[in-house]
Amino acid sequence: MSATAFSSVKLPAHLVEQARQAAQPMRRSVASQIEYWATLGQIVEHTGLSVSEARSAIEQYEAAALRHHTLAAPASVDALTARLLAAQTRGTLAQRVREVVQENQAKAGATAA
């Protein structure tokens, strides 16, 4: 396992407190929670999805991968980030994101009809 370089940054106290509260149920550290939010934000920003669409796509991608025994639970936020970036590079995450968006659009169309 390669060593990860760390840097200190100043964050608003209210953001750190929000991360602390969000981290507890997920059994993450405050730093891991902020890293998770940053990763999710990068995906949302890069794809143009809403946060709920991105979260849903990631959860469905992870669930499908686990069903097919292609990946184990991530050991760290770095491992999860690496997996997401690898999936993005292969195009599998982007494909799953497109599928989720199409499913959501179909559901919205069916509800409106």
Rosetta blueprint (number, residue, H / E / L):
1 M L
2 S L
3 A L
4 T L
5 A L
6 F L
7 S L
8 S L
9 V L
10 K L
11 L L
12 P L
13 A H
14 H H
15 L H
16 V H
17 E H
18 Q H
19 A H
20 R H
21 Q H
22 A H
23 A H
24 Q H
25 P H
26 M H
27 R L
28 R L
29 S L
30 V H
31 A H
32 S H
33 Q H
34 I H
35 E H
36 Y H
37 W H
38 A H
39 T H
40 L H
41 G H
42 Q H
43 I H
44 V H
45 E H
46 H H
47 T H
48 G L
49 L L
50 S L
51 V H
52 S H
53 E H
54 A H
55 R H
56 S H
57 A H
58 I H
59 E H
60 Q H
61 Y H
62 E H
63 A H
64 A H
65 A H
66 L H
67 R H
68 H L
69 H L
70 T L
71 L L
72 A L
73 A L
74 P L
75 A L
76 S L
77 V H
78 D H
79 A H
80 L H
81 T H
82 A H
83 R H
84 L H
85 L H
86 A H
87 A H
88 Q H
89 T H
90 R H
91 G L
92 T H
93 L H
94 A H
95 Q H
96 R H
97 V H
98 R H
99 E H
100 V H
101 V H
102 Q H
103 E H
104 N H
105 Q H
106 A H
107 K H
108 A H
109 G H
110 A H
111 T H
112 A H
113 A L
